[in-house]
Amino acid sequence: MGPLLSKVNSPADLKQLPESALPQFCNELRAFIIEVVSQNPGHLGASLGVVEMTVALHYVFDSPADNIVWDVGHQAYPHKILTGRRDRFHTNRKLGGISGFPKIDESPHDKFGVGHSSTSISAALGLAIAAQLRGEPKHHIAIIGDGALTGGMALEGLNHAGASNANLLVIVNDNGIAIDKSVGALKKYLVDITTSKGYNKFKNAVWKMMGGDTKYGENSRNIVRQFSEAVKGSIFKQSNLFEAYNFRYFGPADGHDVIHLVKIFRDLKDIPGPKLLHLITKKGKGLSKAEKEPTTYHAPGRFDKNTGEILTSPQSGIPLKYQDVFGHTILELARKNPAIVAITPAMLSGSSLKIMQKEMPERVFDVGIAEQHAVTFSAALALGGMTPFCNIYSTFMQRAYDQVIHDVALQKLPVIFCLDRGGLVGEDGPTHHGAFDLAYFRPIPNMIIAAPMNEIELRNMMFTAQSDKHLPFVIRYPRGRGVVPEWKQDFEEIPVGKAVRRKEGKEVAVLSLGHPGNFVQEAIDLLEGKTGVAHYDMRFLKPIDEETLHEVFRHFDTVVTVEDGTVIGGLGTAVAEFASANNYGAKIIKLGIPDRFIQHGTPAQLYAECGFDVQGIKNAILQALKG
């Protein structure tokens, strides 16, 4: 830890440094982030890109009295270090440690919890209006970046804020990339406004005249301001977007010049109403490999802090990640079926759709951080005769629930939803756990809901879904690796709604859905010769296999259900509802995610905490056998 950073554990400490020391302080802060994250993996590139901006913000504004609200919270590591969590930063994302995202119950400086994107403007506006109504003179800053401005909610927030007189500053952290490269017309607009030499020359002159330069009086600045607005509206078309939302636009400015940023923020403090500052930053700033490969170094795992070389290397003979099996399989299917197209909201790498995009770019659509649009766009593609595979992380699908009901299910359009990261995802914590998809999809009519126990089932479910184009088809699978190294086997169509008995037994029946079925098999193997346990891989939550359920309840007095989803509304609930409707009196033990938000930790730690890891399932079976 550098000598300046060692003295700073709060914004008040930071303000004691002379301005001239801030560049050196930023270097020490960036080196500290690199050192810690190299050994304790987390989100690297985004946080390296906002070091100077964060330091300048805390140097000028007065957090927590002033409200600083972050978007896509993985860019908030410098903020956390400057606000009392420097000495705990090594616990970041670990069980019992600090969260990888802003969290209101972790620090008074974290004004709004965030793990998803595009929420900062709405949240900062709400805080600004509340302060206004309470007569509290505060500053309110929303930092939006890493592609989050492509989200519709961000534009909704701009629209509302521009019609207010709220004391709101929106900072656009423009690094041209989310996880993958940013896409769409807005990205092109930001590039145009950044590269317009005439526009920037004019802006620099106006900025100087409107700033704190003492040779201009207030009268002169007002004249310049009016002239600026008239000229911008008639000549500089690039500036019209934000001004159409009634924001005062400033920039673009260098987001890595901390001394200049301090001056800018001081100037902006004196300008009332909604303002927008456009900063140009570089994701991964300060680590050469992260700058050159921002997608890889978004969250690189362990790496050498000096060279940036990633330390974990591919291993042979171990299963692929489920997402990679999906990526290879959709390409395989698309080669045979020309109607197949793929859609993802800014998750080309995370969903492994880059595999298909490389060979078939015209059939892969990255729509930006816009889940609602992705779903309705997919619905219309299906209506137009295509076979859309809409790949969205389970936690992000929550934001498109209305579109699933209104635009897809109600119209019986055969969109294939591939939900990556279903269940507990580990270190990203409660904002990213895919805990609720089984429960929130199950009540929707016209839906098929499936979860593979392994990679072969995933492939066959994808094959089945593109063959049977009658209803929307949901396939959810977990983060991480599968269990079958030889996953690439011939396709087989699966009877929709049909379970598979994996093991026969006479005393206790265990019904599993999805990947936790592998935990069940391991638990049964550990029971040292007890042969009374039957195991059913349900495969489908909807339609559920009623024939198998009748068989189970006719022969077993105790039934254990296992799922990597909330126990309220998922498999356990569906089985209990069936038993009640058919007057079966068997005891039902439901294992899954309990009725609370699960915090961060490794997946193994969280499975154990929730009681459906191998040991937890074994204990539940033993309890059932004794009962």
Long-range contacts (C-beta under 8 A, 24 or more apart in sequence): 1-28, 1-32, 2-27, 2-28, 2-29, 2-31, 2-32, 3-28, 4-28, 5-29, 5-32, 5-86, 8-82, 8-86, 9-84, 9-86, 9-87, 10-82, 10-83, 10-84, 11-58, 11-59, 11-62, 11-63, 11-82, 11-83, 11-109, 14-55, 14-58, 14-59, 14-82, 15-59, 17-59, 19-59, 19-259, 19-262, 20-259, 22-55, 22-56, 22-59, 22-258, 22-259, 22-262, 23-258, 23-259, 25-55, 26-51, 26-52, 26-55, 26-258, 27-286, 29-55, 29-78, 29-81, 29-82, 30-285, 30-286, 31-286, 32-81, 32-86, 32-89, 33-77, 33-78, 33-81, 34-286, 34-287, 34-305, 35-305, 36-89, 36-90, 36-92, 37-77, 37-92, 38-302, 38-303, 38-304, 38-305, 39-302, 39-305, 40-90, 40-92, 40-93, 40-94, 41-93, 41-299, 41-300, 41-301, 41-302, 41-427, 42-74, 42-77, 42-92, 42-93, 42-100, 42-299, 42-427, 43-74, 43-75, 43-77, 43-100, 43-298, 43-299, 44-284, 44-287, 44-290, 44-297, 44-298, 44-299, 44-300, 45-283, 45-284, 45-290, 45-294, 45-297, 45-298, 46-72, 46-74, 46-75, 46-145, 46-146, 46-175, 46-283, 46-298, 47-74, 47-75, 47-76, 47-77, 47-78, 48-283, 48-284, 48-285, 48-286, 48-287, 48-290, 49-75, 49-173, 49-175, 49-255, 49-281, 49-282, 49-283, 49-284, 49-285, 50-75, 50-78, 50-143, 50-145, 50-173, 50-255, 50-281, 51-78, 51-256, 51-285, 51-286, 52-255, 52-256, 52-257, 52-258, 52-261, 53-143, 53-171, 53-173, 53-255, 53-261, 53-279, 53-281, 54-78, 54-79, 54-82, 55-82, 55-258, 56-258, 56-261, 56-262, 56-264, 56-265, 57-141, 57-143, 57-265, 58-82, 58-83, 59-262, 59-265, 60-262, 60-265, 60-266, 60-269, 61-139, 61-141, 61-265, 61-269, 62-139, 63-109, 64-108, 64-109, 64-111, 65-138, 66-138, 66-139, 66-140, 66-141, 67-111, 67-124, 67-127, 67-128, 67-131, 67-138, 67-139, 67-140, 67-141, 68-109, 68-111, 68-141, 68-143, 69-111, 69-112, 69-114, 69-120, 69-123, 69-124, 69-127, 69-140, 69-141, 69-142, 69-143, 70-102, 70-112, 70-114, 70-120, 70-143, 71-114, 71-117, 71-118, 71-119, 71-120, 71-121, 71-142, 71-143, 71-144, 71-145, 71-146, 71-148, 71-154, 72-114, 72-116, 72-117, 72-145, 72-146, 72-147, 72-148, 72-178, 73-100, 73-101, 73-102, 73-113, 73-114, 73-115, 73-431, 74-100, 74-101, 74-146, 74-299, 75-143, 75-145, 75-146, 75-173, 76-101, 76-102, 76-110, 79-109, 80-107, 83-107, 83-109, 83-110, 84-109, 93-427, 93-428, 93-429, 93-600, 94-427, 94-600, 94-601, 95-599, 95-600, 95-601, 95-602, 95-605, 96-601, 97-600, 99-429, 99-599, 99-600, 100-427, 100-428, 100-429, 100-600, 101-428, 101-429, 101-431, 113-431, 114-431, 115-395, 115-428, 115-429, 115-430, 115-431, 115-432, 116-395, 116-396, 116-399, 116-431, 117-146, 117-147, 117-148, 117-151, 117-369, 118-144, 118-148, 118-149, 118-150, 118-151, 118-152, 118-153, 118-154, 118-157, 118-369, 119-153, 120-144, 120-148, 120-154, 120-157, 120-170, 121-154, 121-157, 121-158, 121-161, 121-168, 121-170, 122-153, 122-156, 122-157, 122-160, 124-168, 124-170, 125-157, 125-160, 125-161, 125-164, 125-166, 125-168, 128-164, 128-166, 128-167, 128-168, 129-164, 129-166, 131-167, 132-166, 132-167, 137-167, 138-167, 139-167, 139-169, 139-269, 140-166, 140-167, 140-168, 140-169, 141-168, 141-169, 141-170, 141-171, 142-168, 142-169, 142-170, 142-171, 143-171, 143-173, 144-170, 144-171, 144-172, 144-173, 145-171, 145-172, 145-173, 145-174, 145-175, 145-281, 146-173, 146-175, 146-177, 146-178, 146-179, 146-283, 147-177, 147-178, 147-179, 147-182, 147-346, 147-368, 147-369, 148-178, 148-369, 149-186, 150-178, 150-182, 150-183, 150-184, 150-186, 150-187, 150-346, 150-368, 150-369, 150-370, 151-368, 151-369, 151-370, 152-370, 152-372, 152-373, 158-242, 158-245, 158-247, 159-245, 161-245, 161-247, 161-274, 162-245, 162-246, 162-247, 162-274, 163-246, 164-274, 165-272, 165-273, 165-274, 166-273, 166-274, 167-272, 167-273, 168-273, 168-274, 168-275, 169-268, 169-275, 169-276, 169-277, 170-247, 170-274, 170-275, 170-276, 170-277, 171-276, 171-277, 171-279, 172-251, 172-276, 172-277, 172-278, 172-279, 173-255, 173-279, 173-281, 174-252, 174-255, 174-278, 174-279, 174-280, 174-281, 175-280, 175-281, 175-282, 175-283, 175-294, 176-283, 177-283, 177-294, 177-295, 178-346, 178-368, 178-369, 179-295, 179-298, 179-346, 179-347, 179-348, 179-349, 179-350, 180-295, 180-346, 180-347, 180-348, 180-349, 180-354, 180-366, 181-295, 182-368, 183-346, 183-366, 183-367, 183-368, 184-367, 184-368, 186-368, 189-238, 189-241, 190-278, 192-238, 193-238, 193-239, 193-252, 193-278, 194-252, 194-278, 194-280, 196-236, 196-238, 198-236, 199-236, 199-238, 199-239, 200-252, 202-231, 202-236, 203-250, 203-251, 207-250, 210-267, 211-263, 211-267, 212-263, 212-266, 212-267, 242-276, 245-274, 246-274, 247-274, 247-275, 247-276, 248-273, 248-274, 248-275, 248-276, 249-276, 249-278, 250-275, 250-276, 250-277, 250-278, 251-276, 251-277, 251-278, 251-279, 251-280, 252-278, 252-279, 252-280, 253-277, 253-278, 253-279, 253-280, 254-279, 254-280, 255-279, 255-280, 255-281, 256-281, 256-282, 256-285, 295-349, 317-485, 318-481, 318-485, 319-455, 319-481, 319-482, 319-483, 319-484, 319-485, 319-487, 320-455, 320-481, 320-482, 320-487, 321-352, 321-479, 321-480, 321-481, 321-482, 322-420, 322-455, 322-458, 322-477, 322-478, 322-479, 322-480, 322-481, 322-482, 322-515, 323-350, 323-351, 323-352, 323-420, 323-477, 323-479, 324-352, 324-355, 325-455, 325-458, 325-459, 325-482, 325-487, 326-351, 326-352, 326-391, 326-418, 326-420, 326-458, 326-462, 326-477, 327-351, 327-352, 327-353, 327-354, 327-355, 327-356, 328-352, 328-355, 328-488, 329-458, 329-459, 329-462, 330-355, 330-356, 330-389, 330-462, 331-355, 331-356, 331-359, 331-360, 333-462, 333-463, 333-466, 334-360, 334-363, 337-387, 337-466, 339-385, 339-386, 339-387, 340-386, 340-387, 340-388, 340-389, 340-466, 341-365, 341-381, 341-386, 341-387, 341-388, 341-389, 342-388, 342-389, 342-391, 343-367, 343-374, 343-377, 343-378, 343-381, 343-388, 343-389, 343-390, 343-391, 344-374, 344-390, 344-391, 344-392, 345-369, 345-370, 345-371, 345-373, 345-374, 345-392, 345-396, 346-370, 347-391, 347-392, 347-393, 347-396, 347-420, 350-393, 350-420, 351-391, 351-393, 351-418, 351-420, 353-391, 371-396, 371-397, 371-399, 371-400, 372-399, 372-400, 372-402, 372-403, 374-400, 375-400, 375-403, 375-404, 375-407, 375-408, 375-415, 376-403, 376-407, 378-408, 378-415, 379-403, 379-407, 379-408, 379-411, 379-413, 379-415, 381-415, 382-408, 382-413, 382-414, 382-415, 382-469, 383-411, 383-413, 387-414, 387-416, 387-466, 387-469, 388-415, 388-416, 389-416, 389-418, 389-462, 389-466, 390-415, 390-416, 390-417, 390-418, 391-418, 391-420, 392-417, 392-418, 392-419, 392-420, 393-419, 393-420, 393-421, 393-432, 393-434, 394-419, 394-420, 394-421, 394-422, 394-423, 394-434, 394-436, 394-437, 394-476, 395-421, 395-425, 395-431, 395-432, 395-433, 395-434, 397-437, 398-436, 398-437, 398-440, 401-440, 404-441, 404-444, 404-472, 405-444, 408-472, 409-444, 409-445, 409-446, 409-447, 409-472, 410-446, 412-446, 412-470, 412-471, 412-472, 413-472, 414-468, 414-469, 414-470, 414-471, 414-472, 414-473, 415-472, 415-473, 416-462, 416-465, 416-466, 416-472, 416-473, 416-475, 417-472, 417-473, 417-474, 417-475, 418-462, 418-475, 418-476, 418-477, 419-474, 419-475, 419-476, 419-477, 420-477, 420-479, 421-478, 421-479, 422-451, 422-476, 422-477, 422-478, 422-514, 422-564, 422-565, 423-476, 423-478, 423-479, 423-514, 423-515, 423-516, 423-564, 423-565, 423-593, 424-564, 424-593, 424-598, 424-603, 424-606, 424-607, 424-610, 425-478, 425-479, 425-603, 426-479, 426-480, 426-600, 426-601, 426-602, 426-603, 426-606, 427-600, 427-601, 427-602, 428-600, 429-598, 429-599, 429-600, 430-597, 430-598, 430-599, 430-600, 433-593, 433-597, 433-598, 434-476, 434-478, 434-565, 435-565, 435-566, 435-593, 435-598, 436-565, 436-566, 436-569, 437-474, 437-476, 437-565, 438-476, 438-513, 438-541, 438-563, 438-565, 438-566, 438-569, 438-570, 438-571, 439-565, 439-566, 439-568, 439-569, 439-570, 439-573, 440-569, 441-474, 441-541, 441-542, 442-541, 442-542, 442-569, 442-570, 442-574, 443-569, 446-471, 446-472, 447-471, 447-472, 447-474, 447-542, 448-472, 448-473, 448-474, 448-496, 448-497, 448-540, 448-542, 448-543, 449-474, 449-476, 449-540, 449-541, 449-542, 450-474, 450-475, 450-476, 450-494, 450-539, 450-540, 450-541, 451-475, 451-476, 451-477, 451-513, 451-514, 451-515, 451-539, 451-540, 451-541, 452-477, 452-514, 452-515, 452-539, 453-512, 453-514, 453-515, 453-517, 453-518, 453-537, 453-539, 454-482, 454-483, 454-484, 454-487, 454-515, 454-518, 455-482, 455-483, 455-484, 455-487, 456-484, 456-487, 456-489, 457-494, 457-539, 458-482, 459-487, 459-488, 459-489, 459-491, 460-491, 460-492, 460-493, 460-494, 461-494, 461-539, 463-491, 463-492, 463-493, 464-493, 464-494, 464-496, 467-493, 468-496, 476-514, 477-514, 477-515, 478-514, 478-515, 478-564, 479-603, 480-603, 482-515, 483-518, 494-539, 496-540, 496-543, 497-540, 497-542, 497-543, 497-544, 497-545, 498-539, 498-540, 498-545, 498-548, 499-536, 499-537, 499-538, 499-539, 499-540, 499-545, 499-548, 500-536, 500-537, 500-539, 501-534, 501-535, 501-536, 501-537, 501-548, 502-535, 502-536, 502-537, 503-533, 503-534, 503-535, 504-534, 505-531, 505-532, 505-533, 505-534, 505-535, 506-532, 506-534, 506-555, 507-532, 507-533, 507-556, 507-558, 507-624, 507-625, 508-532, 508-533, 508-534, 508-556, 508-558, 508-559, 508-560, 508-621, 508-624, 508-625, 509-533, 509-534, 509-535, 509-536, 509-552, 509-555, 509-556, 509-558, 509-559, 509-560, 510-534, 510-535, 510-536, 510-559, 510-560, 510-561, 510-562, 510-617, 510-621, 511-536, 511-538, 511-552, 511-559, 511-560, 511-561, 511-562, 511-571, 511-575, 512-536, 512-537, 512-538, 512-561, 512-562, 512-563, 512-571, 513-537, 513-538, 513-539, 513-541, 513-561, 513-562, 513-563, 513-565, 513-570, 513-571, 514-563, 514-564, 515-564, 516-562, 516-563, 516-564, 516-612, 516-617, 517-562, 519-562, 519-607, 519-612, 519-613, 519-614, 519-617, 520-562, 520-617, 522-614, 523-614, 523-615, 523-617, 523-618, 523-621, 524-621, 526-614, 526-618, 527-618, 527-621, 527-622, 530-625, 532-625, 533-621, 533-625, 538-571, 541-570, 541-571, 541-574, 542-574, 544-574, 544-575, 544-578, 546-578, 549-575, 549-578, 549-579, 550-582, 553-578, 553-579, 553-582, 553-584, 553-586, 556-586, 557-586, 557-587, 558-586, 558-587, 558-588, 558-589, 558-624, 558-627, 559-586, 559-587, 559-588, 559-589, 560-588, 560-589, 560-591, 560-617, 560-620, 560-621, 560-624, 561-588, 561-589, 561-590, 561-591, 561-592, 562-591, 562-592, 562-612, 562-617, 563-591, 563-592, 563-612, 564-592, 564-593, 564-607, 564-612, 565-592, 565-593, 566-592, 566-593, 566-594, 566-595, 567-591, 567-592, 567-593, 567-594, 567-595, 568-595, 587-624, 587-627, 589-620, 589-623, 589-624, 591-616, 591-617, 591-620
